[in-house]
Amino acid sequence: MASPQTLSEAERRVVAIWAADCAERVLALFEAEAPADGRPRDAIARARAFARGERSAAEEIRRRFVAGRAAREVNSPAAVAAARSATQAASVAHMGAHALGAAAYAAKAAGLAAPDRPQTVDDEVHWQLEHMTAEARSALRRLPPLGGNSAGPLGSGLLASGILASIIRAIQADLARPDQSASSS
C-alpha cells in the first residue's frame, strides 16, 4: 500500500513545477559559493523535465540524492539549505510530499541569507503560496499533516522539527483554508 505522502504520478508532476520554482529562487545562494557545481541546478532542471513528462519517476528516484551531495561541498548554512531545496524538488518524482520540503528548505535558505531581516522567511512563504497553481494546491491538500504519517518525509525526520516544521505547518495551514486559490492560476 502506497504512503498517502506519495500522491499520484499526475499530481507529482504538477507539484514538481512548484517545488522547482521554490528551489530555483534560492539557487543563487548555492552558486555564489560553488559556481562550478551544477548539481543543484541540474536537480531543478530534472524536476521540471519530470513535470513535463520527459523523465520517468524511476529515472528520477535513482538520481534524487545527487544534489544533496552538493550540500556537503559548501559551508554557509544558506548554501546548504539551497542545495537541499533542489534535492527535495528532484525527489518529488518519488514522493509528492518532498514538494513541501523543497519549499521549506528554500524559505530557510532565504532567511539564513538575510539574518538582519526576520521577515524574510515569511515573505518567501508568502511568495510560494502566491505562486502555487490551483492544481498544485489541490494535490498538496491531499497530503497528511506534518507528523501525521510516518511513511515519508512528513514523518518524524528532518522536516518535522525546527524552522522547517514551522514553514511546512504554515503552508499546510494555508492549504487547509477553504476556497483558497493561487493568484497565478
Residue pairs with C-beta under 8 A, 6 or more apart in sequence:
3 95
3 149
3 151
3 152
4 142
4 143
4 144
4 149
4 151
4 152
5 95
5 96
5 97
5 143
5 144
5 149
5 151
5 152
5 153
5 154
6 12
6 95
6 96
6 97
6 152
7 15
7 95
7 96
7 97
7 139
7 142
7 143
9 57
11 96
11 139
11 142
12 50
12 57
12 92
12 93
12 95
12 96
12 139
13 50
13 51
13 52
13 53
14 51
14 133
14 135
14 136
14 139
15 92
15 96
15 99
15 136
15 139
15 140
16 47
16 48
16 50
16 51
16 89
16 92
16 93
16 99
17 47
17 48
17 51
17 133
17 136
18 99
18 103
18 128
18 131
18 132
18 133
18 136
19 47
19 88
19 89
19 92
19 98
19 99
19 102
19 103
20 44
20 47
20 48
20 51
20 89
20 102
21 131
22 85
22 89
22 99
22 102
22 103
22 106
22 107
22 128
23 40
23 43
23 44
23 47
23 82
23 85
23 86
23 88
23 89
23 102
23 105
23 106
24 44
25 106
25 110
25 124
25 127
26 78
26 81
26 82
26 85
26 105
26 106
26 109
26 110
26 113
27 40
27 41
27 44
27 82
27 86
28 82
29 76
29 78
29 79
29 81
29 82
29 109
29 110
29 113
30 37
30 40
30 70
30 74
30 79
30 82
30 83
30 86
31 37
31 40
31 41
32 79
33 74
33 75
33 76
33 79
34 70
34 73
34 74
34 79
37 70
37 73
39 66
39 67
39 69
39 70
39 83
39 86
40 67
40 70
40 82
40 83
40 85
40 86
40 87
41 86
42 66
42 67
43 64
43 66
43 67
43 86
43 87
43 89
43 90
44 86
44 89
44 90
46 55
46 60
46 63
46 90
46 93
47 60
47 89
47 90
47 92
47 93
49 55
50 56
50 57
50 60
50 92
50 93
55 93
56 93
57 93
57 94
59 93
60 90
60 91
60 93
60 94
61 93
61 94
63 90
64 87
64 90
64 91
64 93
64 94
65 87
66 87
66 90
67 83
67 84
67 86
67 87
67 90
68 83
68 84
68 87
70 83
70 86
71 79
71 80
71 83
71 84
71 87
74 80
74 83
76 112
77 112
78 109
78 110
78 112
78 113
79 109
81 105
81 106
81 108
81 109
81 112
82 105
82 106
82 109
84 101
84 105
85 101
85 102
85 103
85 105
85 106
85 109
86 102
88 98
88 99
88 101
88 102
88 104
88 105
88 153
89 98
89 99
89 102
91 98
91 101
91 153
92 98
92 99
92 102
95 152
95 153
96 139
96 140
96 143
97 143
97 152
97 153
97 154
98 153
99 136
99 140
100 140
100 143
100 146
100 153
100 154
100 159
100 168
100 171
100 172
101 153
101 159
101 164
101 168
103 125
103 128
103 167
103 168
103 171
104 159
104 163
104 164
104 167
104 168
104 171
105 164
106 124
106 128
107 121
107 124
107 125
107 128
107 167
108 121
108 163
108 164
108 167
110 120
110 121
110 123
110 124
111 118
111 120
111 121
111 124
111 163
113 120
114 120
121 163
121 167
122 170
125 167
125 170
125 171
128 171
129 171
129 174
129 182
130 182
130 183
130 184
131 182
131 183
131 184
132 140
132 182
132 184
133 182
133 184
133 185
134 181
134 182
134 185
135 185
136 182
137 175
137 180
137 181
137 182
140 171
140 172
140 175
141 175
141 176
143 154
143 172
144 154
145 154
145 172
146 154
146 159
146 160
146 165
146 168
146 169
146 172
147 154
147 155
147 156
147 160
147 165
148 154
149 155
150 156
153 159
154 160
154 168
158 164
159 165
159 168
174 180
